[in-house]
Amino acid sequence: MVEAERMRVSVIGTGYLGATTAACLAEMGYEVMGLDVDEAKIDLLRSGKVPFYEPGLAELLTENLRTGRLHFTTDFAQVAAFADLHLICVGTPQRDESGAADLKYVNSAIDNLAPYLTRPTVVVGRSTVPVGTAATLAARLCALAPVGEEAELGWSPEFLREGFGVEDTLRPNRIVLGTDSPRVEKAVRALWQQQVDEGIPFLVTDLQTAELVKVSANAFLATKISFINAMAEVSEVAGADVIQLAEALSYDDRIGGKFLGPGLGFGGGCLPKDIRAFMARADELGVEPALSFLREVDAINQRRRARTIDIARQLIGGNFAGCTVTVLGAAFKPNSDDIRDSPALDVASTIASLGAHVTVYDPAALERAREAHPELNYANSMLEAARDADVVLLLTEWAEFREANPEELAAVVAQKRIVDGRNALDPIYWRASGWTYRALGRQ
């Protein structure tokens, strides 16, 4: 590890983004203090326990607590006295009634930190916020801080992928900073000097552009996923194979193969929320038609869930009542325990409401799933979940499921029927083993 200068950094908010950021910055050599108003979460982190699943994070947390570089607190006065640079990493959930981002946690972070800023300070937002938010927060920070305009704010959006958060923090593919302040730029450039020295692009923009970079990236990725899923809809009707179509498209350098996997669609705490908040903000700015296409992106994504249910219903004869259904997957994606807007759990819950006995298995997300969906049944292994199943649905593409042995599974199910909601299996192999195999976008 390269020894970093002894810059002291605070991380406000210790959810997925904040806890990962804090541990990684400590690993880079900084003294770091994470803050959260949730005392139970802080107690967990202090004891070396990560309150969510993220590969590699527990080891970083334990090691940097041991070295004394990483601390946690619930006291804003303590972090204000401790840190030279403050990173705002709180959540921005969706407001149910409008789809707009709820900024209460971001506003609260500024409101609680600012009164303790008695020396020149740099505050940098990392949370995903609607364009225009940072400028408002910058004025709010100056008005509330005793040092006034010497409390400066910049915005540097995060680009972490769940399941790869440690890698994406330590080795990001770019660093974007919105600011017009030389002092803010100097502080953030110094923070990421190791990465800059390794050739990672460091882009400085105005506040509004930095805010737009993150939501534009998520809107583009969501659009690409829904595009290939729209092609899956066409392929099913036309008798084409969307997997072969996607492969052919991927060789075009202008398109590429990333995020071109047809299936059940996207979920989680970012893409669905962010495209809806982006549309809501465009409406507020009077440019709603510019993002109207995102409504269809969202609609296509929701139709994938309905189509998966329809395929399963067809396989079991048209009626779920009294059937036994196995759902493999609860997290919205593999290598995560995040169940926010999980397509797998949405499908499972809907099928259960139609009268089926639904059993779910997931390698990491069972505890969260049980809390959120007590109406479902849960098993501690794939084979246990599949026992006596009339149909099996693979809805999260964990490696364990991709590598499943069809013969072993056949020994415990009632009927050899499988719906591959992620196009993760080899249909030839499974059909050769006697399974009735169905997937989205292919015959």
BALOTI-544902 format. One line per 5 residues: number of its first residue (from 1); for each residue x, y, z of C-alpha. Coordinates in steps of 0.5 Angstrom, whole numbers, plus 2048, in hexadecimal, padded with zeros to 3 digits. Each point is the difference from the previous one (the first is absolute). Layout:
// residues N
NUM> X,Y,Z; ...
//
This chain:
// residues 443
1> 800,800,800; 803,807,7FE; 800,804,806; 7FB,806,800; 801,807,803
6> 7FD,801,806; 7FA,803,7FE; 7FA,7FF,804; 7F9,7FE,7FD; 7F9,7FF,803
11> 7FB,7FC,7FC; 7F9,803,802; 7FB,7FA,7FF; 802,7F8,801; 7FC,7FD,7FB
16> 802,7FC,7FA; 804,806,7FD; 802,803,807; 803,7FA,803; 803,7FD,7FA
21> 804,807,7FF; 802,801,807; 803,7F9,800; 804,801,7F9; 802,807,802
26> 803,7FD,806; 803,7FA,7FC; 804,806,7FC; 803,803,806; 7FB,805,802
31> 7FD,801,807; 7F9,800,800; 7FA,801,804; 7F9,7FD,7FE; 7FA,803,803
36> 7F9,7FE,800; 7FA,802,804; 7FE,7F8,800; 803,7FE,807; 7FF,7F9,7FE
41> 804,800,7FA; 805,804,803; 801,7FB,805; 800,7FA,7FB; 806,804,7FC
46> 804,801,806; 800,7F9,802; 802,7FE,7F9; 7FA,7FE,7FD; 7FD,802,7F9
51> 7F8,801,800; 800,7FE,7F9; 803,7FB,7FB; 806,802,7FC; 806,7FC,7FE
56> 806,802,803; 7FE,806,805; 800,7FC,806; 807,7FF,800; 802,807,7FF
61> 7FB,802,805; 803,7FB,805; 807,802,7FE; 800,808,800; 7FC,7FF,807
66> 806,7FD,803; 805,805,7FD; 7FC,805,803; 7FF,804,7F9; 7F9,7FF,800
71> 7FB,802,806; 7F8,801,800; 7FC,805,804; 7F9,803,800; 802,807,802
76> 801,806,7FB; 804,804,805; 805,7FA,800; 801,800,7F8; 800,807,7FF
81> 806,801,805; 803,7F9,7FD; 800,801,7F9; 803,805,7FA; 7FB,7FD,7FB
86> 7F9,7FE,801; 7FD,7FB,7FB; 7F8,800,800; 7FE,7F8,7FE; 7F9,800,803
91> 7FA,7FD,7FC; 7FB,804,7FB; 7FA,7FB,800; 7FA,801,7FC; 7FA,804,802
96> 7FA,7FB,7FE; 7FB,805,7FE; 804,804,7FB; 806,7FB,7FE; 805,806,802
101> 806,7FF,804; 7FF,802,808; 806,804,802; 7FE,800,808; 806,7FC,801
106> 805,805,7FC; 7FD,806,803; 800,7FD,807; 808,7FE,7FF; 801,808,7FE
111> 7FC,802,806; 803,7FC,805; 807,801,7FE; 800,807,7FE; 7FF,803,807
116> 807,7FD,802; 804,802,7FB; 805,806,803; 806,7FF,7FB; 800,800,7F9
121> 7FD,7FA,7FD; 7FF,7FC,7FA; 7F9,7FC,7FF; 7FF,7FB,7FA; 7FA,7FD,7FF
126> 800,7F9,7FD; 7F9,7FE,800; 7FB,800,7FA; 7FC,806,800; 7FC,804,7FB
131> 804,805,7FB; 800,807,804; 800,7FD,807; 807,801,801; 800,808,7FF
136> 7FA,800,805; 804,7FC,805; 806,805,7FF; 7FC,806,802; 7FD,7FC,806
141> 807,7FE,802; 803,807,800; 7FA,803,804; 800,7FB,805; 808,7FF,802
146> 803,805,804; 806,801,7FB; 7FB,802,7FB; 803,800,7F9; 806,7FC,802
151> 7FB,7FA,801; 800,7FE,7F8; 7FD,7FA,7FD; 801,7FC,7FA; 7FD,7FA,7FD
156> 803,7F9,7FE; 7FB,7FB,7FE; 801,7F9,802; 800,7FA,7FA; 800,7FA,805
161> 7FD,7FA,7FD; 7FE,7FB,806; 804,7FA,800; 806,804,7FE; 800,806,805
166> 807,7FF,802; 803,7FF,7FA; 7FC,806,7FD; 802,804,806; 808,7FF,800
171> 800,7FF,7F8; 7FA,805,7FD; 800,800,7F9; 7FF,808,800; 800,805,806
176> 7FB,806,7FE; 800,806,804; 7FB,806,800; 803,807,803; 803,807,7FE
181> 804,800,806; 808,7FF,800; 800,7FE,807; 7FA,7FA,7FF; 804,7FE,7FA
186> 806,7FF,803; 7FD,7FD,806; 7FD,7FA,7FC; 806,800,7FB; 804,7FE,806
191> 7FB,7FB,803; 801,7FC,7F9; 807,802,7FF; 802,7F8,800; 7FA,7FF,7FB
196> 802,806,7FB; 807,7FE,800; 7FE,7F9,7FE; 7FD,804,7FA; 7F9,800,802
201> 7FC,806,7FD; 7FF,806,804; 7FA,804,7FD; 7FF,807,803; 7F9,803,7FE
206> 7FB,805,803; 7FB,7FD,805; 7FA,7FF,7FB; 804,7FC,7FC; 803,7FB,805
211> 7F9,7FF,803; 7FE,7FE,7F9; 805,7FB,7FE; 7FE,7FB,805; 7F8,801,7FF
216> 802,800,7F8; 804,7FA,801; 7FB,7FC,804; 7FB,802,7FB; 804,7FE,7FA
221> 801,7F9,803; 7F9,7FF,802; 7FE,802,7F8; 805,7FB,7FE; 7FD,7FA,804
226> 7F9,802,7FE; 802,800,7F9; 803,7F9,800; 7F9,7FE,804; 7FC,803,7FA
231> 804,7FC,7FB; 7FE,7FA,805; 7F9,802,7FF; 800,800,7F8; 805,7FA,800
236> 7FB,7FB,804; 7FA,802,7FB; 805,800,7FA; 803,7F9,802; 807,803,800
241> 805,7FF,806; 802,806,804; 806,7FD,802; 803,800,7F9; 7FD,807,7FF
246> 804,803,806; 806,7FC,7FE; 800,803,7F9; 7FF,807,802; 806,7FF,806
251> 805,800,7FA; 7FE,807,7FE; 805,804,803; 7FB,806,800; 7FB,7FB,804
256> 804,7FB,805; 7FE,7FB,804; 7FF,803,807; 7F9,800,802; 7FE,7FD,7FA
261> 7FD,7F9,804; 7F9,7FF,7FF; 7FC,7FE,805; 7FB,802,806; 803,807,800
266> 803,805,805; 7FE,801,807; 804,802,807; 801,807,803; 803,804,7FA
271> 7FD,7FF,7F9; 7F9,800,801; 800,805,805; 805,805,7FD; 7FC,800,7F9
276> 7FA,801,803; 803,806,804; 803,802,7FA; 7F9,801,7FC; 7FD,803,806
281> 806,806,800; 7FF,801,7F9; 7F9,801,801; 802,805,805; 805,804,7FB
286> 7FB,800,7FB; 803,7FB,7FB; 7FC,7FA,801; 800,7FE,7F9; 807,7FF,800
291> 800,7FA,805; 7F9,7FD,7FE; 803,7FA,7FD; 802,7FE,807; 7F9,7FE,801
296> 800,7FB,7FB; 807,7FD,803; 7FD,800,806; 7F9,7FC,7FD; 804,7FB,7FC
301> 804,7FF,807; 7FA,7FE,803; 7FD,7FC,7FB; 806,7FB,800; 7FD,7FE,807
306> 7F9,7FF,7FE; 803,7FC,7FA; 804,7FC,804; 7F9,7FE,805; 7FD,7FF,7F9
311> 805,7FB,7FE; 800,7FC,806; 7F8,800,800; 800,7FD,7F9; 805,7FB,803
316> 7FB,7FD,806; 7FA,800,7FC; 7FD,807,800; 7FF,801,808; 804,801,806
321> 7FB,7FE,805; 803,7FA,804; 807,7FF,7FC; 806,800,803; 805,805,7FD
326> 808,801,802; 803,807,7FF; 808,800,7FF; 802,807,802; 7FD,805,805
331> 806,806,7FF; 7FF,804,7FA; 807,7FE,7FD; 805,7FB,802; 805,801,805
336> 7FC,805,804; 7FB,7FF,806; 7FC,806,7FD; 7F8,7FF,7FF; 7FE,807,7FF
341> 7FB,7FF,7FA; 803,7F9,7FF; 7FD,7FD,7F9; 800,7F9,803; 7FC,802,806
346> 7FB,804,7FD; 7FF,7FA,7FB; 800,7FB,806; 7FB,804,804; 7FB,801,7FA
351> 800,7F9,7FF; 7FF,7FE,807; 7FA,805,800; 7FD,7FC,7FA; 800,7FA,805
356> 806,7FC,7FF; 805,7FE,806; 806,803,7FE; 807,7FF,803; 806,804,7FF
361> 807,7FF,801; 806,805,7FF; 807,7FF,802; 801,807,804; 7F9,804,800
366> 7FB,7FB,804; 800,804,807; 7FE,806,7FC; 7FB,7FD,7FC; 7FD,7FC,806
371> 7FF,807,803; 7FD,804,7FA; 7FC,7FA,7FD; 7FD,7FB,806; 7FB,7FE,7FC
376> 805,7FB,7FC; 804,7FA,802; 807,7FF,801; 805,7FB,7FF; 808,800,802
381> 802,7FC,7FA; 7FE,7FF,7F8; 7FE,7F9,801; 7FC,801,806; 7FC,806,7FC
386> 7FF,7FC,7FA; 7FD,7FA,804; 7F9,7FE,7FD; 800,806,7FB; 7FB,800,7FA
391> 805,805,7FD; 806,804,802; 802,807,7FE; 807,802,800; 800,808,801
396> 806,802,803; 806,7FE,7FC; 805,7FD,806; 806,7FC,7FE; 7FD,7FA,804
401> 7F9,800,7FC; 804,801,7F9; 804,7FA,802; 7FA,7FC,802; 800,7F9,7FE
406> 7F9,7FE,7FD; 801,7F9,802; 801,801,807; 7FA,805,800; 7FC,7FB,7FC
411> 800,7FB,806; 7FC,805,805; 7FB,804,7FC; 7F9,7FD,7FE; 800,803,7F9
416> 807,801,7FC; 7FE,807,7FD; 804,806,801; 7FF,808,7FE; 807,803,7FF
421> 7FF,807,801; 807,802,7FF; 802,7FC,7FA; 805,7FD,805; 800,7F9,7FE
426> 801,7FC,7FA; 7F9,7FD,7FD; 803,7FB,7FC; 803,7FD,806; 7FA,800,804
431> 7FC,7FE,7FB; 804,7FA,7FF; 7FF,7FE,807; 7F9,800,7FF; 7FE,807,803
436> 7FB,804,7FC; 804,807,800; 7FD,807,7FE; 803,806,800; 7FF,808,7FE
441> 801,801,7F9; 802,7F9,7FD; 7FC,7FA,7FE
//
